[in-house]
Amino acid sequence: VRLVETGGGLVQAGGSLRLSCAASGLTFAVADMGWFRQAPGKERELVAEIRWSGGSIYYLHSVRGRFTISRDNAKNTIYLQMNSLAPEDTAVYYCVAKSSYVQKYDYWGQGTQVTVSS
């Protein structure tokens, strides 16, 4: 399984970024997908996830209303649209995947840095 994230970078507070994650080596249409992030000195946290059907979506409370996760099964790709970015969103963002019948995310991308300046 390979997950490749793109779209990170440096943005000013209030700006937007869109992360993409292209997946290969798995049956994408039945995979739950998500985004974790980890800031320096902080624990890793699940930011958003979207179930294989697209019918169930979770957001971390602090990003609700600002971030939107979506998936395109035809392109084996998920996206994270991030609006109204704040310095506290600065972190390495990781794309993750798992089979729908397991609990733990067992496939991880290499991560992409998102830096929000104040």
C-alpha atoms as an extended CHARMM CRD file, in Angstrom:
* protein
*
       118  EXT
         1         1  VAL       CA              0.0000000000        0.0000000000        0.0000000000  PROA      1               0.0000000000
         2         2  ARG       CA              1.3030000000        3.4240000000       -0.8990000000  PROA      2               0.0000000000
         3         3  LEU       CA             -0.1350000000        6.7440000000        0.2080000000  PROA      3               0.0000000000
         4         4  VAL       CA              1.3680000000        9.9100000000       -1.2570000000  PROA      4               0.0000000000
         5         5  GLU       CA              0.4150000000       13.2770000000        0.1640000000  PROA      5               0.0000000000
         6         6  THR       CA              0.7800000000       16.5670000000       -1.6750000000  PROA      6               0.0000000000
         7         7  GLY       CA             -0.3400000000       20.1190000000       -1.0820000000  PROA      7               0.0000000000
         8         8  GLY       CA              1.3800000000       21.1530000000        2.1200000000  PROA      8               0.0000000000
         9         9  GLY       CA              3.2700000000       24.3970000000        2.4660000000  PROA      9               0.0000000000
        10        10  LEU       CA              3.5000000000       27.7670000000        4.1580000000  PROA      10              0.0000000000
        11        11  VAL       CA              0.4280000000       29.9770000000        4.4090000000  PROA      11              0.0000000000
        12        12  GLN       CA             -0.5550000000       33.0390000000        6.4070000000  PROA      12              0.0000000000
        13        13  ALA       CA             -3.1930000000       32.8210000000        9.0980000000  PROA      13              0.0000000000
        14        14  GLY       CA             -6.6430000000       32.9680000000        7.5650000000  PROA      14              0.0000000000
        15        15  GLY       CA             -5.4700000000       31.3500000000        4.3660000000  PROA      15              0.0000000000
        16        16  SER       CA             -6.3440000000       28.0260000000        2.7740000000  PROA      16              0.0000000000
        17        17  LEU       CA             -4.5910000000       24.8970000000        1.6070000000  PROA      17              0.0000000000
        18        18  ARG       CA             -5.8190000000       21.6850000000        0.0190000000  PROA      18              0.0000000000
        19        19  LEU       CA             -4.0590000000       18.4430000000        0.7740000000  PROA      19              0.0000000000
        20        20  SER       CA             -4.3610000000       15.4640000000       -1.5490000000  PROA      20              0.0000000000
        21        21  CYS       CA             -3.5320000000       11.8270000000       -0.9380000000  PROA      21              0.0000000000
        22        22  ALA       CA             -3.2030000000        9.3740000000       -3.8000000000  PROA      22              0.0000000000
        23        23  ALA       CA             -3.5700000000        5.7490000000       -2.7390000000  PROA      23              0.0000000000
        24        24  SER       CA             -2.4030000000        2.6050000000       -4.4830000000  PROA      24              0.0000000000
        25        25  GLY       CA             -2.1210000000       -1.0570000000       -3.5930000000  PROA      25              0.0000000000
        26        26  LEU       CA             -5.4330000000       -1.2840000000       -1.7910000000  PROA      26              0.0000000000
        27        27  THR       CA             -9.0770000000       -1.6500000000       -2.7000000000  PROA      27              0.0000000000
        28        28  PHE       CA             -9.7670000000        2.0350000000       -2.3180000000  PROA      28              0.0000000000
        29        29  ALA       CA            -13.5290000000        1.8390000000       -2.6220000000  PROA      29              0.0000000000
        30        30  VAL       CA            -13.7970000000       -0.2350000000        0.5790000000  PROA      30              0.0000000000
        31        31  ALA       CA            -11.0720000000        1.5260000000        2.5540000000  PROA      31              0.0000000000
        32        32  ASP       CA            -11.6620000000        3.9970000000        5.3380000000  PROA      32              0.0000000000
        33        33  MET       CA             -9.3850000000        6.9860000000        4.8470000000  PROA      33              0.0000000000
        34        34  GLY       CA             -8.3190000000        9.8650000000        7.0130000000  PROA      34              0.0000000000
        35        35  TRP       CA             -5.8450000000       12.5310000000        8.0170000000  PROA      35              0.0000000000
        36        36  PHE       CA             -3.7860000000       12.6630000000       11.1980000000  PROA      36              0.0000000000
        37        37  ARG       CA             -1.5020000000       15.4880000000       12.2230000000  PROA      37              0.0000000000
        38        38  GLN       CA              1.3530000000       15.8770000000       14.6590000000  PROA      38              0.0000000000
        39        39  ALA       CA              2.7700000000       19.1540000000       15.8680000000  PROA      39              0.0000000000
        40        40  PRO       CA              6.1970000000       19.4080000000       17.5650000000  PROA      40              0.0000000000
        41        41  GLY       CA              5.9760000000       18.2730000000       21.1720000000  PROA      41              0.0000000000
        42        42  LYS       CA              2.3630000000       17.1950000000       20.8250000000  PROA      42              0.0000000000
        43        43  GLU       CA              0.6230000000       13.8760000000       20.4120000000  PROA      43              0.0000000000
        44        44  ARG       CA             -0.6300000000       12.7510000000       17.0760000000  PROA      44              0.0000000000
        45        45  GLU       CA             -4.3400000000       13.4380000000       16.5610000000  PROA      45              0.0000000000
        46        46  LEU       CA             -6.9690000000       12.3260000000       14.0960000000  PROA      46              0.0000000000
        47        47  VAL       CA             -8.1040000000       15.4040000000       12.2030000000  PROA      47              0.0000000000
        48        48  ALA       CA            -10.7130000000       13.9220000000        9.9000000000  PROA      48              0.0000000000
        49        49  GLU       CA            -11.8110000000       10.5960000000        8.5090000000  PROA      49              0.0000000000
        50        50  ILE       CA            -14.2160000000        9.4030000000        5.8770000000  PROA      50              0.0000000000
        51        51  ARG       CA            -15.6070000000        5.8960000000        5.7840000000  PROA      51              0.0000000000
        52        52  TRP       CA            -15.4440000000        3.7540000000        2.6570000000  PROA      52              0.0000000000
        53        53  SER       CA            -19.0200000000        4.6120000000        1.7030000000  PROA      53              0.0000000000
        54        54  GLY       CA            -18.4930000000        8.3320000000        2.2220000000  PROA      54              0.0000000000
        55        55  GLY       CA            -21.5680000000        8.3060000000        4.4020000000  PROA      55              0.0000000000
        56        56  SER       CA            -19.8080000000        8.7190000000        7.7240000000  PROA      56              0.0000000000
        57        57  ILE       CA            -17.3800000000       11.5670000000        8.3620000000  PROA      57              0.0000000000
        58        58  TYR       CA            -15.5870000000       12.6030000000       11.5380000000  PROA      58              0.0000000000
        59        59  TYR       CA            -13.8400000000       15.8890000000       12.3220000000  PROA      59              0.0000000000
        60        60  LEU       CA            -11.6940000000       16.8950000000       15.2400000000  PROA      60              0.0000000000
        61        61  HSD       CA            -13.6760000000       19.4950000000       17.1440000000  PROA      61              0.0000000000
        62        62  SER       CA            -11.1320000000       22.2650000000       16.5970000000  PROA      62              0.0000000000
        63        63  VAL       CA            -11.3010000000       21.9610000000       12.7850000000  PROA      63              0.0000000000
        64        64  ARG       CA            -15.0310000000       21.4640000000       12.4050000000  PROA      64              0.0000000000
        65        65  GLY       CA            -16.4850000000       24.1010000000       10.0810000000  PROA      65              0.0000000000
        66        66  ARG       CA            -13.0460000000       24.9700000000        8.6600000000  PROA      66              0.0000000000
        67        67  PHE       CA            -11.8020000000       21.6750000000        7.1860000000  PROA      67              0.0000000000
        68        68  THR       CA            -13.5860000000       19.4280000000        4.7120000000  PROA      68              0.0000000000
        69        69  ILE       CA            -12.5790000000       15.8720000000        3.8890000000  PROA      69              0.0000000000
        70        70  SER       CA            -13.6990000000       14.2640000000        0.6520000000  PROA      70              0.0000000000
        71        71  ARG       CA            -12.8590000000       11.2950000000       -1.5320000000  PROA      71              0.0000000000
        72        72  ASP       CA            -12.8840000000       10.5280000000       -5.2290000000  PROA      72              0.0000000000
        73        73  ASN       CA            -13.0680000000        6.7630000000       -5.6440000000  PROA      73              0.0000000000
        74        74  ALA       CA            -12.5110000000        7.0480000000       -9.3990000000  PROA      74              0.0000000000
        75        75  LYS       CA             -9.1090000000        8.6450000000       -8.7230000000  PROA      75              0.0000000000
        76        76  ASN       CA             -8.2200000000        6.6770000000       -5.5670000000  PROA      76              0.0000000000
        77        77  THR       CA             -7.6580000000       10.0150000000       -3.8910000000  PROA      77              0.0000000000
        78        78  ILE       CA             -8.8050000000       11.8180000000       -0.7840000000  PROA      78              0.0000000000
        79        79  TYR       CA             -8.6240000000       15.5170000000       -0.0830000000  PROA      79              0.0000000000
        80        80  LEU       CA             -8.5370000000       17.7920000000        2.9200000000  PROA      80              0.0000000000
        81        81  GLN       CA             -9.6460000000       21.3160000000        2.1840000000  PROA      81              0.0000000000
        82        82  MET       CA             -8.4000000000       23.5510000000        4.9910000000  PROA      82              0.0000000000
        83        83  ASN       CA             -9.8130000000       27.0580000000        5.3060000000  PROA      83              0.0000000000
        84        84  SER       CA             -9.3520000000       29.7900000000        7.8980000000  PROA      84              0.0000000000
        85        85  LEU       CA             -6.0430000000       28.2820000000        8.8920000000  PROA      85              0.0000000000
        86        86  ALA       CA             -4.5550000000       29.2730000000       12.2300000000  PROA      86              0.0000000000
        87        87  PRO       CA             -1.0100000000       28.9420000000       13.6310000000  PROA      87              0.0000000000
        88        88  GLU       CA             -2.2130000000       26.0810000000       15.8370000000  PROA      88              0.0000000000
        89        89  ASP       CA             -2.9210000000       24.0760000000       12.6710000000  PROA      89              0.0000000000
        90        90  THR       CA              0.8250000000       23.9380000000       12.0190000000  PROA      90              0.0000000000
        91        91  ALA       CA              1.8460000000       20.2770000000       11.9270000000  PROA      91              0.0000000000
        92        92  VAL       CA              2.9060000000       17.4010000000        9.7480000000  PROA      92              0.0000000000
        93        93  TYR       CA             -0.2300000000       15.9800000000        8.1810000000  PROA      93              0.0000000000
        94        94  TYR       CA             -0.3870000000       12.2580000000        7.4300000000  PROA      94              0.0000000000
        95        95  CYS       CA             -2.7710000000       10.4370000000        5.1380000000  PROA      95              0.0000000000
        96        96  VAL       CA             -3.9660000000        7.1390000000        6.5890000000  PROA      96              0.0000000000
        97        97  ALA       CA             -5.9410000000        4.1430000000        5.3870000000  PROA      97              0.0000000000
        98        98  LYS       CA             -7.4320000000        0.9600000000        6.7780000000  PROA      98              0.0000000000
        99        99  SER       CA             -9.7820000000       -1.7700000000        5.8400000000  PROA      99              0.0000000000
       100       100  SER       CA            -13.3350000000       -1.0000000000        6.8700000000  PROA      100             0.0000000000
       101       101  TYR       CA            -13.4940000000       -4.0610000000        9.1540000000  PROA      101             0.0000000000
       102       102  VAL       CA            -10.5250000000       -3.1620000000       11.3850000000  PROA      102             0.0000000000
       103       103  GLN       CA            -10.2430000000       -0.4960000000       14.0370000000  PROA      103             0.0000000000
       104       104  LYS       CA             -6.7320000000        0.8020000000       13.6780000000  PROA      104             0.0000000000
       105       105  TYR       CA             -5.2530000000        2.7540000000       10.7970000000  PROA      105             0.0000000000
       106       106  ASP       CA             -2.3850000000        0.5950000000        9.6060000000  PROA      106             0.0000000000
       107       107  TYR       CA             -1.2610000000        2.3680000000        6.4510000000  PROA      107             0.0000000000
       108       108  TRP       CA              0.4400000000        5.7580000000        6.6310000000  PROA      108             0.0000000000
       109       109  GLY       CA              1.8300000000        8.2150000000        4.1360000000  PROA      109             0.0000000000
       110       110  GLN       CA              5.1530000000        9.9670000000        4.5470000000  PROA      110             0.0000000000
       111       111  GLY       CA              3.5450000000       13.1800000000        5.7520000000  PROA      111             0.0000000000
       112       112  THR       CA              3.4040000000       16.7230000000        4.4320000000  PROA      112             0.0000000000
       113       113  GLN       CA              4.3140000000       19.8340000000        6.3970000000  PROA      113             0.0000000000
       114       114  VAL       CA              1.7170000000       22.5520000000        6.8850000000  PROA      114             0.0000000000
       115       115  THR       CA              3.0050000000       25.7680000000        8.4150000000  PROA      115             0.0000000000
       116       116  VAL       CA              0.6780000000       28.6570000000        9.2580000000  PROA      116             0.0000000000
       117       117  SER       CA              2.3350000000       31.9650000000       10.0580000000  PROA      117             0.0000000000
       118       118  SER       CA              0.6930000000       34.5630000000       12.2660000000  PROA      118             0.0000000000
